[in-house]
Amino acid sequence: MKANRAFELLVSRDTREPSFLADPRRHDRIEVVSIDDGEVVMFWELPVREAAKLARQLREDLIQLDAEEFIRTWSER
């Protein structure tokens, strides 16, 4: 099963501003949540620009990888 069918990516921002306009001190939260049971599988809290980059990478991998491969890849990082 593809990872994007097993997991949902949630990005929480402190403000509504896009990352390129945001205060560099702002931190965003990124969660990968299991669709089946709603449990958080992975969690990051990062500065805004790092969070935006990570969210892009996660979205790409959710589309390309299967669920087990996604967990294995991102658990090592």
Order of alpha helices (4+ residues) and beta strands (2+ residues): alpha-beta-beta-beta-alpha-alpha
